[in-house]
Amino acid sequence: MKRTIYILSLLLGFSGVLFSQAIQPVITNLNQPNDLTFVGDDLYYIERHAIRKVDISSSPFQSEVIKSDIWRGAGMLIKDGFLYATDFDKGEIFKINLSDSTYPSEILIDNLRTPDMIAIHNDILYYTDPNDRIIGRVNLSGPNPEMLPLLLDAGRSIGIAIYKDELYYTDQEGRSVNRVNLNDANPTAEVIFTNLNRPQGLSLCGSEIYVSDDMGFSILKFNPSCNPDELEVVARGVDTPRQTAVRNNNIYTMTVETEFIGRLNYENTTCYFDDYIICESDSLTWIDGNVYTSTNNTASVTLQNQEGCDSIVMLNLSVILTNTNVTSTMGVLSAVENGNDVSYQWLDCADGLGRIFGATESTYEPGQLGFYALEITNNGCVDTTECVRSSIFTTSVNDINEQSPFSVYPNPTSEMLTIDFDVLSTGNIEVYTLAGQLVSTYQISNKKSYNFPISEPAGVYLVRVRLGNSAWTERIMKM
């Protein structure tokens, strides 16, 4: 049954939770923002040429680029560790592996017309195409996915969301929200709400679907589980909202004209994120009775709230993983694990894992053979590595401890170094990181003085000078 909304009703308001408040800008100066979603506190958003990620729990926000070679980004979602997105102008749907820090991407299907927003249900990706006027679908479970139409006349379809086995989409041309039963052999669209202004995105949180009406300057919602025929205003006076995402008691919205992501306080009653952080050696017994030992943001439990609507609790479990590998190169022990909230304490295995005074950096140079371990504290989680045998910095030539026949300056340096030799000298100069990686080498022939740069980032480097069968090593600090 079709339910009609009149503009006067929008201005006067519906029953339910209504408010009129200023949007708090969260991320500004965007370039045609189109879609956004959350994984825990990480907010992912897509704009015209890029996909970015921001941790909203940090201050100030630091934006990380996930992908930047997009012609015109449109819709996106995250499922099972993969980010799926559309390129409106290229006619592509692609996915990005978020578990790989290099964020490799793969084209799922191309040669589409103008794919816009997307939803996934039972391993099938559904997308809107406002210019092709269809709802398309792509099976993700097999190789070589191809597009099969779900609806051939969906109007100017934009937003899309799926609750249980029903697909909902907005039609800008019809100024409506429509519904399709995915179990029907011959799916047809039913108009459920009409007389909107210019409906844009749909977003699902729990059992509620949020509607962004940019020319109505409103965010609305309806609940298919208990009040499928009631569309109520959540926020009014919102400047051209394109899409929303709910994170606990906040609504995040993208605006078309002012091009920013804003935040509104909102007492949400149907979707909750249950946040946990545990160490790798720990486990979590959740409200569903299951025991979780690895990162999980897909588990959920459906309850019934006091209004009789489905209330969905979603688990957001993060497990702090610590890399306990230690490398031993050229007499220097180095931790592989690094980060802003990581601290170190080197231990002497011959002394019953006794703490070595002052050895609290990520690298340690014992100066003698022995076995050493490292205690790593990562965001409050403590792990100890296995005992590792240290080595002495030796190669095919002899490293000698006598006074070197040269001087190296300045130390510290901002970049350029000078070596003054006691006599004309021939050999080579090598620059290493403390982890033993060779970063540059220079040949010298009959030189009394030689200038060269350390072009790497600031840190401590080993400058090794080889003259004949002898070699000397100097530690240099680059500021």
C-alpha positions as CSV (number, residue, x, y, z in Angstrom):
1,M,0.0,0.0,0.0
2,K,1.3,3.4,-1.0
3,R,1.8,6.0,1.8
4,T,1.8,9.7,0.8
5,I,3.9,12.4,2.4
6,Y,3.1,16.0,1.8
7,I,5.5,18.9,1.9
8,L,3.4,20.6,4.6
9,S,3.7,17.6,6.8
10,L,7.5,17.7,6.4
11,L,7.5,21.3,7.5
12,L,5.2,20.7,10.5
13,G,6.8,17.4,11.5
14,F,5.7,13.8,12.3
15,S,5.3,12.1,15.5
16,G,8.4,10.5,16.9
17,V,11.9,11.8,17.8
18,L,12.3,15.2,16.1
19,F,14.9,17.8,16.6
20,S,16.3,20.8,15.0
21,Q,19.9,21.5,15.8
22,A,23.0,22.7,14.1
23,I,25.1,20.1,12.4
24,Q,28.6,19.8,13.9
25,P,31.1,19.6,11.0
26,V,33.4,16.6,11.4
27,I,35.3,16.5,8.1
28,T,35.2,19.5,5.8
29,N,36.5,20.5,2.3
30,L,35.4,17.4,0.6
31,N,35.1,16.9,-3.2
32,Q,31.6,15.8,-4.1
33,P,31.1,13.3,-1.2
34,N,28.8,10.5,-2.0
35,D,28.7,7.7,0.6
36,L,30.0,6.7,4.0
37,T,30.0,3.7,6.4
38,F,31.5,2.7,9.7
39,V,33.6,-0.2,10.9
40,G,34.0,0.4,14.6
41,D,35.4,3.9,15.1
42,D,36.8,3.9,11.5
43,L,34.7,6.1,9.2
44,Y,35.1,5.3,5.5
45,Y,33.9,7.7,3.0
46,I,34.0,8.0,-0.8
47,E,34.2,11.3,-2.7
48,R,34.8,12.1,-6.4
49,H,38.3,10.9,-6.8
50,A,39.2,9.0,-3.6
51,I,38.2,6.7,-0.8
52,R,39.4,7.7,2.6
53,K,39.4,6.4,6.2
54,V,39.3,8.5,9.5
55,D,39.3,7.2,13.1
56,I,36.7,9.4,14.7
57,S,37.9,8.5,18.2
58,S,41.3,10.2,17.5
59,S,41.9,13.9,17.8
60,P,42.7,15.6,15.5
61,F,41.4,13.4,12.8
62,Q,44.0,11.9,10.4
63,S,42.7,11.0,7.0
64,E,44.2,7.9,5.3
65,V,43.8,7.4,1.6
66,I,42.5,3.9,0.7
67,K,42.2,4.5,-3.1
68,S,42.9,7.6,-5.2
69,D,42.6,6.7,-8.9
70,I,38.8,7.0,-9.1
71,W,37.1,8.9,-11.8
72,R,33.9,9.6,-9.9
73,G,33.2,7.6,-6.7
74,A,29.6,6.9,-5.9
75,G,28.5,4.1,-3.6
76,M,30.3,1.8,-1.2
77,L,29.9,-0.7,1.6
78,I,32.2,-3.0,3.7
79,K,31.6,-6.7,4.2
80,D,33.9,-9.5,5.4
81,G,37.0,-7.4,5.3
82,F,36.4,-6.1,1.8
83,L,35.3,-2.6,0.7
84,Y,33.0,-2.7,-2.4
85,A,32.6,0.5,-4.3
86,T,31.4,1.9,-7.6
87,D,33.0,4.3,-10.1
88,F,30.1,6.2,-11.7
89,D,32.0,7.5,-14.7
90,K,34.1,4.4,-15.4
91,G,31.1,2.1,-15.1
92,E,32.9,-0.2,-12.7
93,I,32.3,-2.0,-9.5
94,F,35.5,-2.9,-7.6
95,K,36.5,-4.3,-4.3
96,I,39.5,-3.5,-2.0
97,N,41.1,-5.9,0.5
98,L,41.2,-3.9,3.8
99,S,43.3,-6.6,5.6
100,D,46.2,-5.8,3.3
101,S,48.0,-2.5,4.3
102,T,48.6,-1.8,0.6
103,Y,44.9,-1.9,-0.1
104,P,45.0,-3.8,-3.4
105,S,41.9,-3.4,-5.5
106,E,40.2,-5.7,-8.0
107,I,37.6,-4.9,-10.7
108,L,34.6,-7.1,-10.2
109,I,32.6,-6.0,-13.3
110,D,32.9,-3.2,-15.8
111,N,31.2,-1.9,-18.9
112,L,28.2,-0.8,-16.8
113,R,26.6,2.5,-17.5
114,T,26.6,4.6,-14.3
115,P,26.5,2.4,-11.2
116,D,25.6,4.4,-8.1
117,M,24.9,3.0,-4.7
118,I,25.1,-0.7,-3.6
119,A,23.9,-3.3,-1.1
120,I,24.8,-7.0,-0.6
121,H,22.5,-9.8,0.4
122,N,23.2,-13.6,0.3
123,D,26.4,-13.1,-1.8
124,I,24.6,-11.0,-4.4
125,L,25.6,-7.4,-4.9
126,Y,22.7,-5.1,-5.9
127,Y,23.3,-1.6,-7.4
128,T,21.3,1.3,-8.6
129,D,21.9,2.9,-12.0
130,P,20.0,6.2,-12.4
131,N,20.8,6.6,-16.1
132,D,20.2,3.0,-17.2
133,R,17.1,3.1,-15.0
134,I,17.7,-0.3,-13.6
135,I,18.5,-2.2,-10.4
136,G,21.3,-4.6,-11.3
137,R,22.7,-7.6,-9.5
138,V,26.1,-9.3,-9.5
139,N,26.7,-12.8,-8.0
140,L,29.8,-12.6,-5.9
141,S,30.1,-16.3,-5.1
142,G,31.6,-17.5,-8.4
143,P,34.3,-16.5,-10.9
144,N,33.8,-14.1,-13.7
145,P,30.7,-12.3,-12.2
146,E,28.3,-10.8,-14.7
147,M,25.4,-8.4,-14.4
148,L,21.8,-9.5,-14.4
149,P,19.0,-7.0,-14.1
150,L,16.6,-7.2,-11.1
151,L,14.4,-4.4,-12.3
152,L,14.4,-3.0,-15.8
153,D,12.4,0.1,-15.1
154,A,13.4,1.5,-11.7
155,G,13.3,5.1,-12.7
156,R,16.1,7.4,-11.6
157,S,17.2,5.0,-8.8
158,I,19.8,6.3,-6.3
159,G,19.7,4.9,-2.7
160,I,19.5,1.2,-1.9
161,A,19.1,-0.9,1.3
162,I,18.1,-4.5,2.1
163,Y,16.3,-5.6,5.2
164,K,15.7,-9.3,5.5
165,D,14.5,-10.3,2.0
166,E,13.2,-7.0,0.9
167,L,15.1,-4.5,-1.2
168,Y,14.3,-0.8,-0.8
169,Y,15.4,2.0,-3.2
170,T,14.8,5.6,-3.9
171,D,13.5,7.0,-7.2
172,Q,14.3,10.7,-7.7
173,E,12.1,10.9,-10.8
174,G,9.2,9.4,-8.9
175,R,10.1,11.2,-5.7
176,S,9.5,7.9,-3.9
177,V,10.8,5.1,-1.8
178,N,10.0,1.7,-3.4
179,R,10.2,-1.9,-2.2
180,V,10.9,-5.2,-4.0
181,N,10.5,-8.7,-2.5
182,L,13.7,-10.6,-3.5
183,N,11.9,-14.0,-3.1
184,D,9.5,-13.2,-5.9
185,A,10.1,-15.1,-9.1
186,N,9.2,-12.0,-11.1
187,P,10.2,-9.1,-8.9
188,T,8.1,-5.9,-9.2
189,A,8.4,-2.6,-7.4
190,E,5.9,-1.3,-5.0
191,V,5.8,2.4,-4.1
192,I,5.6,2.7,-0.3
193,F,6.3,6.4,0.3
194,T,5.9,9.2,-2.2
195,N,5.9,13.0,-2.6
196,L,9.3,13.4,-1.2
197,N,11.4,16.2,-2.6
198,R,14.6,14.6,-4.0
199,P,15.4,11.4,-2.2
200,Q,19.0,10.3,-2.2
201,G,20.7,7.6,-0.2
202,L,19.2,4.9,2.0
203,S,21.2,3.5,5.0
204,L,20.3,0.6,7.3
205,C,20.9,0.5,11.0
206,G,19.4,-2.3,12.9
207,S,15.8,-2.6,11.7
208,E,15.6,1.1,10.7
209,I,16.2,2.5,7.2
210,Y,17.2,6.2,7.0
211,V,16.3,8.3,4.0
212,S,18.3,11.4,2.9
213,D,16.1,14.0,1.1
214,D,18.5,16.6,0.0
215,M,16.0,19.1,-1.4
216,G,13.7,18.5,1.5
217,F,16.6,19.3,3.8
218,S,15.6,16.4,5.9
219,I,16.7,13.0,7.2
220,L,13.8,10.6,7.6
221,K,13.4,7.0,8.7
222,F,11.0,4.0,8.7
223,N,11.1,0.6,10.4
224,P,10.2,-2.4,8.2
225,S,10.0,-4.7,11.2
226,C,7.2,-3.0,13.1
227,N,6.0,0.3,11.5
228,P,6.6,-0.2,7.7
229,D,4.0,2.4,6.8
230,E,5.2,5.2,8.9
231,L,7.9,7.6,7.7
232,E,9.0,10.0,10.4
233,V,11.4,13.0,10.3
234,V,14.6,12.5,12.3
235,A,16.2,15.8,11.5
236,R,15.1,19.0,9.7
237,G,17.0,21.9,8.3
238,V,19.9,19.7,7.1
239,D,21.7,21.2,4.2
240,T,21.2,18.9,1.1
241,P,21.9,15.5,2.8
242,R,23.2,12.8,0.4
243,Q,23.7,9.8,2.7
244,T,23.8,9.0,6.4
245,A,25.4,6.5,8.7
246,V,24.4,5.9,12.4
247,R,27.1,5.3,15.0
248,N,25.5,4.7,18.4
249,N,23.8,8.0,19.4
250,N,25.1,10.0,16.5
251,I,24.0,10.4,12.9
252,Y,26.7,11.3,10.4
253,T,25.5,12.9,7.2
254,M,27.1,13.9,4.0
255,T,26.0,17.2,2.4
256,V,25.9,17.8,-1.3
257,E,26.2,21.6,-1.5
258,T,28.5,22.4,1.4
259,E,30.5,19.2,0.9
260,F,31.3,18.1,4.4
261,I,30.5,15.3,6.8
262,G,28.5,16.5,9.8
263,R,27.3,14.9,13.0
264,L,24.0,15.2,14.8
265,N,23.2,13.8,18.3
266,Y,20.3,11.3,18.1
267,E,18.9,8.8,20.6
268,N,18.9,5.7,18.5
269,T,16.7,2.8,19.8
270,T,17.1,0.0,17.3
271,C,20.8,-0.5,16.5
272,Y,23.7,-0.6,19.0
273,F,27.4,-1.3,18.6
274,D,28.9,-3.3,21.4
275,D,32.5,-2.3,21.4
276,Y,35.3,-4.5,22.9
277,I,39.1,-4.5,22.6
278,I,41.0,-7.6,23.8
279,C,44.5,-8.8,23.7
280,E,45.6,-11.6,21.4
281,S,45.8,-14.1,24.3
282,D,42.4,-13.3,25.6
283,S,38.9,-14.3,24.5
284,L,35.4,-12.7,24.7
285,T,32.2,-14.6,25.6
286,W,29.5,-12.4,24.1
287,I,25.8,-12.1,24.8
288,D,25.0,-14.6,22.1
289,G,26.9,-17.3,24.1
290,N,29.7,-17.6,21.6
291,V,33.4,-17.3,22.4
292,Y,35.3,-14.9,20.1
293,T,39.1,-14.8,19.8
294,S,39.6,-12.8,16.6
295,T,38.4,-9.5,15.3
296,N,34.7,-9.5,14.5
297,N,32.3,-6.9,13.3
298,T,29.6,-9.1,11.7
299,A,28.1,-11.0,14.7
300,S,24.7,-9.6,15.8
301,V,21.8,-10.4,18.1
302,T,18.2,-9.4,17.4
303,L,16.2,-8.4,20.5
304,Q,12.8,-6.6,20.8
305,N,12.8,-3.1,22.2
306,Q,10.0,-1.5,24.3
307,E,8.3,-0.2,21.1
308,G,8.0,-3.7,19.8
309,C,10.6,-3.2,17.0
310,D,13.5,-5.3,16.2
311,S,16.5,-4.0,18.1
312,I,19.8,-5.3,16.7
313,V,23.0,-5.4,18.8
314,M,26.1,-5.6,16.6
315,L,29.5,-6.8,17.9
316,N,32.5,-4.7,17.2
317,L,35.4,-6.7,18.5
318,S,39.0,-5.6,17.9
319,V,41.9,-7.9,18.8
320,I,45.3,-6.3,19.4
321,L,47.8,-8.3,17.4
322,T,51.5,-7.9,18.2
323,N,54.3,-9.1,15.9
324,T,56.8,-10.8,18.2
325,N,59.5,-11.3,15.6
326,V,62.9,-9.8,16.2
327,T,65.6,-9.5,13.5
328,S,69.4,-9.7,14.2
329,T,71.5,-7.9,11.6
330,M,75.0,-6.6,11.8
331,G,75.1,-6.7,15.6
332,V,71.8,-4.9,16.0
333,L,68.6,-6.5,17.3
334,S,65.4,-4.9,16.0
335,A,61.7,-5.3,16.8
336,V,59.4,-5.8,13.9
337,E,56.4,-4.4,15.8
338,N,56.2,-0.6,15.8
339,G,53.5,2.0,16.5
340,N,52.5,5.1,18.5
341,D,51.3,3.1,21.5
342,V,54.1,0.5,21.7
343,S,56.9,0.4,24.3
344,Y,59.9,-1.9,24.6
345,Q,62.1,-3.5,27.2
346,W,65.0,-5.7,26.2
347,L,65.7,-8.8,28.3
348,D,68.8,-10.9,28.9
349,C,68.0,-14.5,28.5
350,A,71.2,-15.6,30.3
351,D,70.0,-13.7,33.3
352,G,66.6,-15.3,33.6
353,L,64.9,-12.7,31.3
354,G,66.3,-9.9,33.5
355,R,65.6,-6.4,32.4
356,I,68.5,-4.6,30.7
357,F,68.8,-1.1,32.2
358,G,68.2,1.6,29.6
359,A,67.4,-0.8,26.8
360,T,63.9,0.5,26.0
361,E,64.1,1.4,22.3
362,S,62.9,-0.7,19.4
363,T,66.5,-1.6,18.6
364,Y,69.3,-2.9,20.8
365,E,73.0,-3.4,20.1
366,P,74.4,-5.7,22.8
367,G,78.1,-5.4,21.6
368,Q,78.7,-9.1,22.4
369,L,77.3,-12.5,21.5
370,G,74.4,-13.7,23.5
371,F,70.7,-14.5,23.6
372,Y,68.2,-11.7,24.2
373,A,64.4,-11.3,24.2
374,L,62.1,-8.3,24.0
375,E,59.0,-7.5,26.1
376,I,56.6,-5.5,23.9
377,T,53.7,-3.5,25.4
378,N,51.2,-2.8,22.6
379,N,48.1,-0.7,23.7
380,G,48.2,-2.3,27.1
381,C,48.8,-5.9,25.9
382,V,52.1,-7.4,26.9
383,D,53.9,-10.0,24.9
384,T,57.5,-11.4,25.1
385,T,59.4,-12.6,22.1
386,E,61.5,-15.8,22.0
387,C,65.2,-15.5,22.8
388,V,67.2,-14.4,19.8
389,R,70.9,-14.9,19.3
390,S,72.8,-11.6,18.7
391,S,75.5,-11.4,16.1
392,I,78.5,-9.1,15.6
393,F,78.6,-6.8,12.6
394,T,81.0,-8.8,10.4
395,T,81.4,-9.5,6.7
396,S,84.1,-10.9,4.4
397,V,86.4,-8.0,5.4
398,N,87.6,-7.3,8.9
399,D,85.8,-4.8,11.1
400,I,88.6,-3.4,13.3
401,N,88.4,-1.4,16.5
402,E,91.5,0.7,16.0
403,Q,91.2,4.5,15.4
404,S,89.7,5.0,11.9
405,P,91.9,6.8,9.4
406,F,89.2,9.4,8.7
407,S,86.7,11.7,10.3
408,V,82.9,12.0,9.6
409,Y,81.0,15.2,10.2
410,P,78.6,16.8,11.0
411,N,77.0,14.4,13.5
412,P,74.0,14.9,13.9
413,T,73.4,16.0,10.3
414,S,70.4,17.4,8.5
415,E,71.4,15.5,5.3
416,M,74.9,16.1,3.9
417,L,78.0,14.3,5.4
418,T,81.7,14.9,4.8
419,I,84.4,12.3,5.2
420,D,88.0,13.6,5.5
421,F,90.6,10.9,5.0
422,D,94.1,11.1,6.5
423,V,95.6,10.1,3.1
424,L,94.3,9.7,-0.4
425,S,92.0,6.7,-0.2
426,T,90.2,4.3,-2.5
427,G,87.2,2.1,-1.4
428,N,83.5,2.5,-0.9
429,I,81.0,3.9,1.5
430,E,77.8,2.1,2.5
431,V,74.8,3.5,4.5
432,Y,72.6,1.1,6.4
433,T,69.5,1.4,8.5
434,L,69.7,-0.1,12.1
435,A,67.7,-3.0,10.7
436,G,70.6,-3.8,8.3
437,Q,69.0,-2.5,5.1
438,L,71.5,-1.1,2.7
439,V,70.1,2.3,1.5
440,S,73.0,3.8,-0.5
441,T,76.5,3.1,-1.6
442,Y,79.3,5.3,-3.0
443,Q,82.6,4.5,-4.7
444,I,85.6,6.6,-3.9
445,S,88.9,6.7,-5.8
446,N,92.0,8.6,-4.6
447,K,90.0,10.9,-2.5
448,K,91.2,13.0,0.5
449,S,87.6,14.3,1.1
450,Y,84.2,13.1,0.0
451,N,80.7,14.6,0.5
452,F,77.5,12.5,0.2
453,P,73.9,12.8,1.5
454,I,71.7,10.6,3.7
455,S,68.4,11.1,1.9
456,E,66.4,8.7,4.1
457,P,64.0,9.9,6.8
458,A,65.3,11.1,10.2
459,G,66.8,8.4,12.4
460,V,70.0,6.6,13.2
461,Y,72.1,5.1,10.4
462,L,75.3,3.1,10.1
463,V,77.9,4.5,7.8
464,R,80.4,1.8,6.9
465,V,83.7,2.7,5.2
466,R,85.6,-0.1,3.4
467,L,89.3,0.5,2.6
468,G,91.0,-2.5,1.2
469,N,90.5,-5.5,3.6
470,S,89.4,-3.3,6.5
471,A,86.2,-1.6,7.4
472,W,85.0,0.9,10.0
473,T,81.4,1.7,11.1
474,E,80.2,5.0,12.4
475,R,76.7,5.7,13.9
476,I,75.2,8.8,12.4
477,M,72.1,10.7,13.6
478,K,70.0,12.3,10.9
479,M,67.8,15.1,12.3
